[in-house]
Amino acid sequence: MSVAAGEPDDVQTHKAKGPVIKRQSIWTRLTHWVWVVCLFFLLLTGLQIFNAHPSLYIGQQSGFEFDNSVLSIGAIRNEDGSVSGITRIFGQQFDTTGVLGWSGPEGQERPRAFPAWTTIPSYQDLATGRVVHFFFGWILVGTMFVWFLASLINGHLRRDIVPTGRDLKSLPKDVADHARLRFTHTRHYNVLQKISYGVVLLVLFPLIVLTGLSMSPGMNTAWPWLIEVFGGRQTARTIHFGVMVLLVGFFVIHIAMVLLAGPLNTMRSMITGKYRIDAETGDRS
């Protein structure tokens, strides 16, 4: 999974082109695209599952007698007879009519946490959503294992994911360069890439898998301690949802950086493995 660092295409035209190198291994490229497919289906089926009970809580239990909701999405009927979509976050209420809580084609609106176009299936079908969600969830787990093993063997994990002390010293400069949209094409990832990919691959991916497993009755029987680690089923569900939001945020930034860094060069590196670096960087390792 890679956002290649580089100048936007219209900025780098005045620069001398450097050599084309082999930057991404076949394992990095294959697992990257499998993750893209998995996360797409996991997100849309996850929202389908969330719609069945569109509230999140902290603690072991939930229900009308508990006041531990941190997020809820629903609809209310106003005094004039109209209906509004309402989202409550930590006690603060927001009108989200047409997007969250109450949505649909004009004249056919209905109470629904996330709109039909954001879920698989588009209609409310919890059973199908769960089957598809679990299917791609296990593919994600298997791909994570393949990536981790291959990255240990070929050095990708040590070289490109875990930042070194030298990398961390360059962090302020790298942040400043990115803020000014000044990027460089180099053989290896910059420190911001290493930190972001490290957080996603070594923290968020395992966390979303483990919180998902902790909500499974079968896993509760096999590993009863897992649900306790996350403070109860409802807390695990809330963490699961929160990690999903963070992954969506990462994806948005990921795409933005691809476009800014030169999409053709970046996409080529994730399809063929070949990547053109800046001439002034040469073959610097």
Phi, psi and chi 1 to 4 in degrees:
 res  aa     phi    psi   chi1   chi2   chi3   chi4
   1 MET       -  120.5  178.6  177.7  -67.8      -
   2 SER  -147.8  134.7  170.9      -      -      -
   3 VAL  -106.9  107.9  176.8      -      -      -
   4 ALA   -72.7  134.4      -      -      -      -
   5 ALA   -80.2  135.9      -      -      -      -
   6 GLY   178.9  167.3      -      -      -      -
   7 GLU   -74.4  150.6  -66.3  -77.4    2.2      -
   8 PRO   -56.3  152.5  -23.7   33.2      -      -
   9 ASP   -56.7  -38.0  -69.9  -24.2      -      -
  10 ASP   -76.8  -15.0   59.6  -16.1      -      -
  11 VAL   -90.5  -30.6  174.6      -      -      -
  12 GLN   -87.8    2.4   57.6 -177.8  -46.5      -
  13 THR   -64.3  -26.7   54.0      -      -      -
  14 HIS   -86.6   -3.2   68.1  -80.4      -      -
  15 LYS   -91.7  147.5  -75.1 -172.3  173.3 -176.8
  16 ALA   -70.8  136.0      -      -      -      -
  17 LYS   -76.3  138.7  -68.1 -176.9  177.4 -179.8
  18 GLY   -94.4 -172.6      -      -      -      -
  19 PRO   -73.4  157.3   28.0  -36.2      -      -
  20 VAL   -92.8  125.8  173.9      -      -      -
  21 ILE  -118.2  168.0   63.9  167.1      -      -
  22 LYS   -91.3  110.1 -177.1   67.2  175.5  -65.2
  23 ARG  -104.4  -37.1 -163.2 -174.8 -162.0 -145.4
  24 GLN  -115.5  132.1  -53.3  -68.3    0.9      -
  25 SER   -76.1  164.8   72.9      -      -      -
  26 ILE   -60.9  -33.7 -176.6   64.8      -      -
  27 TRP   -69.7  -40.1  -62.0  107.8      -      -
  28 THR   -63.5  -42.6  -60.8      -      -      -
  29 ARG   -68.9  -44.7  -73.8  177.1  -82.4  142.4
  30 LEU   -63.2  -48.3  -77.0  177.1      -      -
  31 THR   -66.4  -34.3   53.3      -      -      -
  32 HIS   -57.3  -49.7  172.2  -85.5      -      -
  33 TRP   -73.9  -31.3  -66.8  114.0      -      -
  34 VAL   -64.8  -40.8  172.5      -      -      -
  35 TRP   -62.4  -38.6  -77.0  -28.1      -      -
  36 VAL   -57.5  -48.2  168.2      -      -      -
  37 VAL   -65.2  -46.3  174.7      -      -      -
  38 CYS   -60.5  -47.5  -73.4      -      -      -
  39 LEU   -67.5  -31.3  -67.9  174.5      -      -
  40 PHE   -61.0  -51.5  173.1   81.1      -      -
  41 PHE   -71.7  -35.2  -77.0   97.9      -      -
  42 LEU   -64.4  -39.9  -74.6  169.3      -      -
  43 LEU   -64.9  -51.0  172.1   61.4      -      -
  44 LEU   -71.4  -34.3  -88.2   59.6      -      -
  45 THR   -75.9  -30.4   55.2      -      -      -
  46 GLY   -63.5  -39.5      -      -      -      -
  47 LEU   -67.7  -34.3  -63.1 -178.5      -      -
  48 GLN   -60.4  -45.3  165.1   75.3 -125.9      -
  49 ILE   -65.1  -42.2  -64.1  168.9      -      -
  50 PHE   -60.3  -37.2  176.8   85.2      -      -
  51 ASN   -61.2  -24.0  -83.6   -1.8      -      -
  52 ALA   -66.8  -28.1      -      -      -      -
  53 HIS  -149.0   85.1 -176.0   72.4      -      -
  54 PRO   -80.1   55.6   30.6  -35.8      -      -
  55 SER  -144.0  148.7  -65.1      -      -      -
  56 LEU  -123.0  145.0  -63.3  173.9      -      -
  57 TYR  -133.7  166.2  -50.7   88.6      -      -
  58 ILE  -115.4  127.4  -63.2  -64.5      -      -
  59 GLY   122.5 -173.9      -      -      -      -
  60 GLN   -79.7  -29.8  -68.6  -82.5    4.5      -
  61 GLN  -127.8  165.7  -62.8  172.8  -60.7      -
  62 SER  -148.6  164.5   62.4      -      -      -
  63 GLY   148.0  178.7      -      -      -      -
  64 PHE   -64.0  -29.0  -66.4  110.9      -      -
  65 GLU   -84.2   -0.5   67.1  -87.6   28.0      -
  66 PHE  -110.5  145.5  -62.9   95.7      -      -
  67 ASP  -117.4   58.0 -174.0   22.8      -      -
  68 ASN  -124.6   23.4   55.7   -7.9      -      -
  69 SER   -76.3  133.0  172.5      -      -      -
  70 VAL  -107.3  -18.1  -63.6      -      -      -
  71 LEU  -153.4  134.5  168.4   69.3      -      -
  72 SER  -147.7  143.2   64.6      -      -      -
  73 ILE  -128.6  124.9  -55.7  174.4      -      -
  74 GLY  -160.6 -164.8      -      -      -      -
  75 ALA  -132.0  147.5      -      -      -      -
  76 ILE  -130.2  151.1   60.6  171.4      -      -
  77 ARG   -95.1  127.1 -173.7  168.0  -64.2  -81.5
  78 ASN   -81.3  167.8  -56.8  -49.5      -      -
  79 GLU   -60.8  -30.2  -66.6 -178.8   -2.2      -
  80 ASP   -84.5    5.6   61.4    1.2      -      -
  81 GLY    93.1  -11.3      -      -      -      -
  82 SER   -75.7  165.0   63.3      -      -      -
  83 VAL  -117.6  138.2  179.5      -      -      -
  84 SER  -123.1  143.8  -63.2      -      -      -
  85 GLY   -83.7  132.7      -      -      -      -
  86 ILE  -126.7  130.7  -62.9  -64.3      -      -
  87 THR  -117.2  126.9  -60.8      -      -      -
  88 ARG  -112.9  125.9  -64.6 -176.5  178.0   86.8
  89 ILE  -126.3  114.8  -55.6  175.6      -      -
  90 PHE    49.2   44.8  -66.3  106.8      -      -
  91 GLY    86.0  -12.2      -      -      -      -
  92 GLN   -89.9  133.4  -60.3  -62.8  -47.3      -
  93 GLN  -106.5  136.3 -178.2  169.9  -60.6      -
  94 PHE  -131.4  139.5  -55.1   91.2      -      -
  95 ASP   -82.7  114.2 -172.5  -31.0      -      -
  96 THR  -121.9   32.2   52.3      -      -      -
  97 THR   -55.1  134.2  -55.4      -      -      -
  98 GLY    91.9  -15.5      -      -      -      -
  99 VAL  -122.8  -60.0 -178.5      -      -      -
 100 LEU  -119.9  134.5  -57.6  176.4      -      -
 101 GLY    93.5  -39.9      -      -      -      -
 102 TRP  -149.7  108.7 -179.1 -104.4      -      -
 103 SER  -153.2  170.3   62.3      -      -      -
 104 GLY   137.5  172.7      -      -      -      -
 105 PRO   -58.6  152.2  -21.4   32.3      -      -
 106 GLU   -56.7  128.2 -173.7  174.1   -5.5      -
 107 GLY    87.0  -10.0      -      -      -      -
 108 GLN  -125.0   23.2  -58.4  178.1   38.0      -
 109 GLU   -62.2  153.1  -62.6   90.1  -11.9      -
 110 ARG  -152.3  158.2   55.1  170.6  -67.0 -179.8
 111 PRO   -68.0  124.1   21.3  -30.7      -      -
 112 ARG  -162.6  125.7 -174.1 -177.4  179.1   96.0
 113 ALA   -58.3  -67.8      -      -      -      -
 114 PHE  -100.9  140.0  -74.6   93.1      -      -
 115 PRO   -63.9  163.2   22.0  -32.0      -      -
 116 ALA   -58.9  -34.9      -      -      -      -
 117 TRP   -72.1   -9.3   61.1  -90.8      -      -
 118 THR  -101.0    2.8   64.9      -      -      -
 119 THR  -124.7  154.9   68.1      -      -      -
 120 ILE  -123.5  121.2  -67.5  178.7      -      -
 121 PRO   -65.2  168.3  -14.3   28.2      -      -
 122 SER   -70.6  -30.1   58.6      -      -      -
 123 TYR   -88.0  164.5   52.8   89.7      -      -
 124 GLN   -74.4  113.8 -168.5   59.6   41.6      -
 125 ASP  -151.2   87.2 -175.1  -11.2      -      -
 126 LEU   -61.9  -42.3  176.1   60.9      -      -
 127 ALA   -60.8  -48.1      -      -      -      -
 128 THR   -65.4  -41.2  -61.1      -      -      -
 129 GLY   -58.0  -42.2      -      -      -      -
 130 ARG   -68.0  -41.2  -73.7  171.1   61.4   87.8
 131 VAL   -61.8  -48.3  168.8      -      -      -
 132 VAL   -66.1  -39.5  177.0      -      -      -
 133 HIS   -61.5  -47.5 -165.6   77.8      -      -
 134 PHE   -67.1  -37.1  -67.1  153.3      -      -
 135 PHE   -58.8  -51.4  173.9   77.6      -      -
 136 PHE   -74.8  -23.6  -76.4   99.3      -      -
 137 GLY   -63.8  -43.3      -      -      -      -
 138 TRP   -71.0  -32.9  -76.3  115.3      -      -
 139 ILE   -63.7  -40.2  -66.3  179.3      -      -
 140 LEU   -60.1  -45.0  177.0   71.2      -      -
 141 VAL   -61.7  -46.1  171.1      -      -      -
 142 GLY   -62.7  -39.7      -      -      -      -
 143 THR   -68.6  -36.3  -50.9      -      -      -
 144 MET   -59.6  -42.7  -75.1  172.5   54.8      -
 145 PHE   -63.9  -44.7  177.1   77.5      -      -
 146 VAL   -60.9  -46.2  170.3      -      -      -
 147 TRP   -61.4  -45.5  173.1   85.4      -      -
 148 PHE   -63.6  -43.9 -171.8   77.2      -      -
 149 LEU   -65.5  -46.3 -175.8   60.9      -      -
 150 ALA   -64.5  -38.1      -      -      -      -
 151 SER   -69.9  -30.4  -64.2      -      -      -
 152 LEU   -68.6  -42.1  -81.1  177.5      -      -
 153 ILE   -71.5  -45.2  -65.5  173.1      -      -
 154 ASN   -90.5    0.3   63.6   24.8      -      -
 155 GLY    84.7    2.8      -      -      -      -
 156 HIS   -61.1  -39.5  176.9   61.0      -      -
 157 LEU   -63.8  -47.6 -177.2   63.5      -      -
 158 ARG   -70.4  -39.9  169.2 -171.7   53.4   78.3
 159 ARG   -81.8  -39.9 -177.3  179.3   61.0 -109.9
 160 ASP  -115.8  -10.5  -61.7  -40.9      -      -
 161 ILE  -112.1  -47.6  -58.2  -60.0      -      -
 162 VAL   -84.8  115.5  179.7      -      -      -
 163 PRO   -70.3  144.4   23.5  -31.0      -      -
 164 THR   -93.7  173.5   63.9      -      -      -
 165 GLY   -61.4  -37.2      -      -      -      -
 166 ARG   -63.4  -39.3 -177.8  179.8  178.6 -177.6
 167 ASP   -61.4  -46.6  -70.0  -34.5      -      -
 168 LEU   -64.6  -31.8  -64.4  176.8      -      -
 169 LYS   -65.3  -28.3  -71.5 -180.0 -179.4  179.0
 170 SER   -89.2    2.5   67.9      -      -      -
 171 LEU   -59.5  -48.6 -179.2   58.0      -      -
 172 PRO   -57.0  -42.6  -25.1   35.9      -      -
 173 LYS   -65.5  -40.6 -179.8 -179.1 -178.3  -58.3
 174 ASP   -65.6  -40.2 -155.2   44.6      -      -
 175 VAL   -62.5  -44.2  170.8      -      -      -
 176 ALA   -63.4  -41.3      -      -      -      -
 177 ASP   -63.6  -42.5  -73.4  -16.9      -      -
 178 HIS   -66.5  -37.9  -83.2   70.8      -      -
 179 ALA   -62.7  -30.9      -      -      -      -
 180 ARG   -92.9    6.7  -63.0 -176.0 -179.9   93.3
 181 LEU    58.4   37.3  -60.8 -177.4      -      -
 182 ARG  -105.5  106.5  -64.7  176.7  179.9  173.0
 183 PHE  -116.5  160.6  -52.5  103.6      -      -
 184 THR  -129.9  145.5   56.1      -      -      -
 185 HIS   -94.2  112.6  -63.1   82.4      -      -
 186 THR  -128.2  168.8   58.5      -      -      -
 187 ARG   -63.2  -40.7  176.7  179.5  -64.5  -85.2
 188 HIS  -111.6  165.5  -59.7  -58.1      -      -
 189 TYR   -66.1  149.0  -63.9  164.4      -      -
 190 ASN   -81.8  175.6   59.1   56.5      -      -
 191 VAL   -66.8  -35.0   63.3      -      -      -
 192 LEU   -65.3  -38.7  -75.2  178.3      -      -
 193 GLN   -63.6  -46.0  -70.6  174.5  -58.0      -
 194 LYS   -59.7  -44.4  -71.8 -173.5  175.5 -175.0
 195 ILE   -65.9  -46.7  -68.7  174.1      -      -
 196 SER   -66.0  -44.2   59.8      -      -      -
 197 TYR   -68.1  -36.1  -62.7  155.7      -      -
 198 GLY   -63.4  -42.5      -      -      -      -
 199 VAL   -64.1  -44.4  169.2      -      -      -
 200 VAL   -66.5  -50.7  168.1      -      -      -
 201 LEU   -78.3  -32.8  -64.5  168.4      -      -
 202 LEU  -104.9  -11.9  -56.6  178.6      -      -
 203 VAL  -121.4  -60.4  178.8      -      -      -
 204 LEU   -68.5  -44.2  -62.6 -173.9      -      -
 205 PHE   -60.4  -52.3  -89.4   15.0      -      -
 206 PRO   -61.1  -36.3  -25.5   36.3      -      -
 207 LEU   -67.2  -41.8 -172.8   57.1      -      -
 208 ILE   -70.4  -31.8 -155.7  165.8      -      -
 209 VAL   -69.4  -46.6  168.1      -      -      -
 210 LEU   -67.0  -40.2  -69.8  173.4      -      -
 211 THR   -67.5  -34.2   51.7      -      -      -
 212 GLY   -65.4  -43.4      -      -      -      -
 213 LEU   -64.6  -34.8  -70.3  175.1      -      -
 214 SER   -67.6  -16.9   70.4      -      -      -
 215 MET   -91.2   -2.3  -69.0 -176.7  -78.9      -
 216 SER   -86.7  124.4  166.0      -      -      -
 217 PRO   -56.6  -35.6  -26.4   36.1      -      -
 218 GLY   -64.6  -41.8      -      -      -      -
 219 MET   -71.4  -30.2  -68.0  -55.6  -59.8      -
 220 ASN   -62.8  -33.1  -67.7  162.0      -      -
 221 THR   -74.3  -43.2  -58.9      -      -      -
 222 ALA   -75.3  -43.6      -      -      -      -
 223 TRP  -125.2   73.4  -64.2  -11.0      -      -
 224 PRO   -62.4  -20.3   21.6  -33.5      -      -
 225 TRP   -75.0  -21.2   51.5  -92.6      -      -
 226 LEU   -64.3  -42.1 -174.5   59.4      -      -
 227 ILE   -65.4  -30.1 -168.5   69.0      -      -
 228 GLU   -72.2  -33.0  -58.9  -61.4  -29.5      -
 229 VAL   -57.7  -35.9  169.5      -      -      -
 230 PHE   -97.9   11.8  -65.6  107.9      -      -
 231 GLY    76.5   24.5      -      -      -      -
 232 GLY   110.1  161.5      -      -      -      -
 233 ARG   -60.4  -43.6 -176.3 -177.5  -55.6  -83.4
 234 GLN   -68.4  -38.3  -64.7  -56.5  -35.7      -
 235 THR   -65.8  -39.9  -56.6      -      -      -
 236 ALA   -61.7  -40.6      -      -      -      -
 237 ARG   -63.7  -40.4 -176.0  169.1 -179.4 -101.0
 238 THR   -66.0  -43.1  -61.3      -      -      -
 239 ILE   -63.3  -42.0  -64.7  172.9      -      -
 240 HIS   -56.9  -46.2 -166.3   75.1      -      -
 241 PHE   -66.0  -43.0 -174.7   91.4      -      -
 242 GLY   -62.4  -40.2      -      -      -      -
 243 VAL   -65.8  -37.3  174.0      -      -      -
 244 MET   -59.2  -42.6  176.9  -88.4  -68.1      -
 245 VAL   -62.3  -41.6  171.9      -      -      -
 246 LEU   -64.2  -39.1  -68.3  175.6      -      -
 247 LEU   -67.5  -37.1  -73.5  173.3      -      -
 248 VAL   -64.1  -41.8  170.3      -      -      -
 249 GLY   -60.8  -42.3      -      -      -      -
 250 PHE   -61.1  -42.7  167.1   79.6      -      -
 251 PHE   -60.9  -42.8  173.0   77.2      -      -
 252 VAL   -61.6  -46.2  171.2      -      -      -
 253 ILE   -66.2  -38.9  -62.7  173.3      -      -
 254 HIS   -56.3  -49.4 -179.0   87.1      -      -
 255 ILE   -65.4  -41.2  -64.1  -58.8      -      -
 256 ALA   -60.6  -42.7      -      -      -      -
 257 MET   -67.6  -35.1  -69.2  -64.6  100.9      -
 258 VAL   -61.0  -45.5  167.1      -      -      -
 259 LEU   -66.0  -40.4  -63.8  176.1      -      -
 260 LEU   -73.8  -32.3  -70.0  170.2      -      -
 261 ALA   -84.0   -7.2      -      -      -      -
 262 GLY   109.1   87.5      -      -      -      -
 263 PRO   -62.3  -34.8   19.7  -31.8      -      -
 264 LEU   -65.6  -45.0  -64.5 -179.7      -      -
 265 ASN   -65.8  -41.5 -164.4   28.4      -      -
 266 THR   -67.0  -46.2  -57.4      -      -      -
 267 MET   -64.3  -37.1  -70.9  -61.9  -66.6      -
 268 ARG   -61.2  -38.6  178.0  174.2   63.0  176.6
 269 SER   -66.1  -30.6   73.4      -      -      -
 270 MET   -91.7   -3.2  -67.3  -48.9  -59.1      -
 271 ILE  -108.2  -48.5  -65.5  173.8      -      -
 272 THR  -104.2  -17.4   68.3      -      -      -
 273 GLY    90.7  -11.1      -      -      -      -
 274 LYS   -89.1  140.8  -64.7 -179.6  179.4  179.4
 275 TYR  -147.3  132.2 -178.8   71.9      -      -
 276 ARG   -91.6  124.3 -174.1  179.9  -64.3  -80.3
 277 ILE   -99.0  164.6   63.0  176.9      -      -
 278 ASP   -67.0  145.2  -66.7  -21.0      -      -
 279 ALA   -61.3  -37.8      -      -      -      -
 280 GLU   -71.0  -18.4   58.0  -93.8   31.4      -
 281 THR   -85.9  -21.9   66.2      -      -      -
 282 GLY    56.3 -137.5      -      -      -      -
 283 ASP  -100.2   29.0 -102.3  -17.1      -      -
 284 ARG   -55.4  132.6 -173.9  179.7   63.0 -173.8
 285 SER  -102.3      -   60.3      -      -      -
